[in-house]
Amino acid sequence: MLDFPDEFARPVARLALTVLRFIWWLTWELWLGVVTWYVGWPVCRAVSLGHFPATGLHEGDEVDGMPALVVHATGVLVLVGAIFLLGKYV
């Protein structure tokens, strides 16, 4: 038979784990799926003089493969660089 702490702790632990998984998913989706695309897309567009990527700014969900990787990686690099410069000079 389960003790009182076990009967109470399991549902609380399961609820806490579910909330943490949701927060992790939401952070991952917003960070990599949205923010890095909207930061990396204009940078890639400016560097390539309007040729890369071929998709529009609001069509990030439709892109797969190497173009998506390049745009997202550019977004991450720009954000990390901005955070580094702000931390160093402000």
C-alpha positions in Angstrom: 0.0 0.0 0.0 1.2 3.5 -0.8 2.0 5.9 1.9 0.4 9.4 2.0 3.5 11.2 0.6 3.7 8.8 -2.4 0.0 9.2 -3.2 0.4 13.0 -3.0 3.9 13.3 -4.7 3.2 11.3 -7.8 0.4 13.5 -9.3 2.3 16.6 -8.3 5.5 15.4 -9.9 3.6 14.4 -13.0 1.9 17.8 -13.2 5.2 19.6 -12.7 6.9 17.5 -15.4 4.1 18.2 -17.8 4.3 21.9 -17.2 8.1 21.8 -17.6 7.8 19.9 -20.9 5.3 22.4 -22.2 7.6 25.3 -21.2 10.5 23.6 -22.9 8.5 23.0 -26.1 7.2 26.5 -26.2 10.7 28.0 -25.7 12.2 25.7 -28.3 9.4 26.5 -30.8 9.5 30.2 -30.3 13.3 30.5 -30.2 14.3 28.3 -33.1 11.1 28.3 -35.1 10.2 32.0 -35.0 12.7 34.3 -33.6 15.8 33.0 -35.4 13.9 33.0 -38.7 12.8 36.6 -38.4 16.3 37.7 -37.4 18.2 35.6 -39.9 16.0 36.2 -42.9 16.7 39.9 -43.4 20.4 39.4 -42.8 20.6 36.7 -45.4 18.5 38.8 -47.8 20.8 41.8 -47.3 24.0 39.8 -47.7 22.8 38.0 -50.8 21.4 41.3 -52.3 17.9 39.9 -52.3 18.5 36.5 -53.8 18.6 34.1 -50.7 16.3 32.7 -49.4 13.8 32.5 -52.2 10.9 32.3 -49.8 9.2 35.3 -48.2 9.7 36.5 -44.7 6.4 35.0 -43.5 6.9 31.6 -45.3 9.4 30.2 -42.8 7.2 27.1 -42.0 7.3 26.0 -45.6 11.1 25.9 -45.9 13.1 22.7 -45.3 16.6 21.6 -45.6 19.7 23.7 -46.1 18.0 27.1 -46.7 16.2 26.8 -43.4 19.4 25.7 -41.6 21.3 28.7 -43.0 18.7 31.3 -42.1 18.2 29.9 -38.6 21.9 29.6 -38.0 22.4 33.2 -39.2 19.7 34.3 -36.8 21.3 32.5 -33.9 24.7 34.0 -34.7 23.3 37.5 -35.0 21.4 37.2 -31.7 24.4 35.8 -29.9 26.6 38.5 -31.4 24.2 41.2 -30.3 24.0 39.8 -26.8 27.8 39.6 -26.6 28.3 43.2 -27.8 25.6 44.5 -25.5 27.2 42.7 -22.6 30.6 44.0 -23.4 29.9 47.6 -24.2 26.9 48.5 -22.1 
